[in-house]
Amino acid sequence: MRGSKGFTLVELLAVLVILAIIALITTPIILGVIDKARKDGAKDKAWGYINAIEVAFARNQTDVYPVNLPYTSAAGSSATIKASEDPGDGSKVAVSGQTPESGQFKINSEGAIEVYQLEFDNYYCTSDVTSTKMCCDQSAATSASDCGQKSSDW
C-alpha cells in the first residue's frame, strides 16, 4: 500500500502537537488582553463617575439648579460620601454610566475630587490626591497602595 493517499499517524500527531503548543502560547496572551480591557473599562467608569460628581458639585454652586449635596465648597472643608449611598434627600450623584457598587469619594479643600475603592465589576479604583491618576485592581488594597492612598486617609 505504498501508493495510498492520506496521512500517517505520526504526521497527524505532529500536527496536533504543533496546534497544542500554539494554543498554550496564545491562551495567556489572550487572557491578559481581556483582563487589561476589563481593568481599563473600570478605570473609564471611575473617571465617568468623577465627571458626574463634578457636574453635581457645579450645579450645587448655582441657584439655577440647586442640588442638595451633603458637602460644601468652603475653603478647608471636605466630606466623604459613600458612592452607593442615597441619603434620601436627592444628594446621590446621578451618573449616566454604571454606578459603583461600593466605594467613597471626597472633595478636598482644593476642590479636587478623590475616589477611594470605587467597585466596578470586581475591580476597585482609587485616585491619587490630585485626581490625575486612577489605579484599578482586583484587590482593593493593591489599587489604593498603587495610588498612594491608605484607608486611614478616609
Helices and strands as residue ranges (DSSP letters): H 9-60, E 79-82, E 104-107, E 113-116, E 118-120, E 123-127, E 134-137, H 140-146, G 151-153
